[in-house]
Amino acid sequence: MKVTLTVEADELKLAQLLSKFAEKYRMTYKLNRQAKGYLLEVELNSDDFGEFIRRMNHLKDATFKIEEMRGGGVLDRFNVSLTRTNIDALMGKEGIAKTDIDPLDGGIIKLGGEIWLSRPADDAVIKEGSKVRVIRTEGVSLIVEGVNE
């Protein structure tokens, strides 16, 4: 089974986890640095996939997202790409700030005809009427960055 993930984690902790897991289980991996985080490609036995995900969940302050899975069990007969749905489908979308958005109190944006609570990705205040892009979620808030037009 081949799995592609995007990962944001401490590089040393991630490298240690991958090295130890590869020693114990039959897994190969390729880790590529990206602008934000890492692109991780792993090839492992589908029976070990659950254990791999469990260990990834135990990395402190780490987040990861499965981008693609190929092979393993039923997947051996199909090439499957995951479809982004629900909250994941909002990542990268652009909307308009309906209020000022500051780091402490947050703000409101309109995105796809819906109103959402939001906070800026950095410590800068985003002014009302500015165009914003969703970069991630935290709880029920969208984390946004300003978009230069």
Backbone hydrogen bonds, N-H to C=O, Kabsch-Sander energy under -0.5 kcal/mol:
donor,donor_aa,acceptor,acceptor_aa,energy
2,K,70,R,-3.7
3,V,42,V,-2.7
4,T,68,E,-2.8
5,L,40,L,-2.9
6,T,65,K,-2.4
7,V,38,Y,-2.8
8,E,63,T,-3.1
9,A,7,V,-0.5
14,L,10,D,-2.5
15,A,11,E,-2.6
16,Q,12,L,-2.4
17,L,13,K,-2.3
18,L,14,L,-2.5
19,S,15,A,-2.4
20,K,16,Q,-2.6
21,F,17,L,-2.6
22,A,18,L,-2.5
23,E,19,S,-1.7
24,K,20,K,-1.9
25,Y,21,F,-2.9
27,M,22,A,-0.6
27,M,25,Y,-1.6
28,T,43,E,-2.2
30,K,41,E,-2.3
32,N,30,K,-0.5
32,N,39,L,-2.7
34,Q,37,G,-2.8
38,Y,7,V,-3.1
39,L,32,N,-3.2
40,L,5,L,-3.0
40,L,38,Y,-0.6
41,E,30,K,-2.7
41,E,39,L,-0.5
42,V,3,V,-2.8
42,V,40,L,-0.5
43,E,28,T,-2.8
44,L,1,M,-2.4
45,N,26,R,-0.6
48,D,45,N,-1.7
49,F,45,N,-0.5
49,F,46,S,-0.6
52,F,48,D,-2.2
53,I,49,F,-2.5
54,R,50,G,-2.3
55,R,51,E,-2.2
56,M,52,F,-2.2
57,N,53,I,-2.2
58,H,54,R,-0.7
58,H,55,R,-0.6
59,L,56,M,-1.4
62,A,59,L,-1.5
63,T,8,E,-2.5
65,K,6,T,-2.2
67,E,4,T,-3.0
67,E,65,K,-0.6
68,E,4,T,-1.7
69,M,80,V,-1.1
70,R,2,K,-3.1
71,G,75,L,-0.8
71,G,78,F,-0.7
75,L,72,G,-1.9
76,D,73,G,-1.5
77,R,74,V,-1.8
78,F,75,L,-0.8
80,V,69,M,-0.8
80,V,78,F,-0.7
82,L,67,E,-0.7
88,D,85,T,-1.4
89,A,85,T,-0.7
89,A,86,N,-0.8
90,L,87,I,-1.4
91,M,88,D,-1.1
92,G,134,V,-2.8
93,K,90,L,-2.2
95,G,132,V,-2.4
96,I,110,K,-2.0
97,A,130,S,-2.7
98,K,96,I,-0.5
98,K,108,I,-2.4
99,T,108,I,-1.3
101,I,126,I,-3.1
102,D,100,D,-0.6
102,D,106,G,-1.6
106,G,102,D,-2.2
107,G,118,S,-1.8
109,I,116,W,-2.4
110,K,96,I,-2.6
111,L,109,I,-0.5
111,L,114,E,-3.0
114,E,111,L,-1.7
116,W,109,I,-2.7
118,S,107,G,-2.4
119,R,142,L,-2.1
121,A,144,V,-2.4
126,I,101,I,-2.7
127,K,125,V,-0.5
129,G,97,A,-3.3
130,S,127,K,-1.9
132,V,95,G,-2.6
133,R,145,E,-2.6
134,V,93,K,-2.5
135,I,143,I,-3.1
136,R,143,I,-1.3
138,E,141,S,-2.4
141,S,138,E,-2.0
142,L,117,L,-2.5
143,I,136,R,-3.1
144,V,119,R,-2.6
144,V,142,L,-0.6
145,E,133,R,-2.0
147,V,131,K,-2.6
148,N,146,G,-0.5
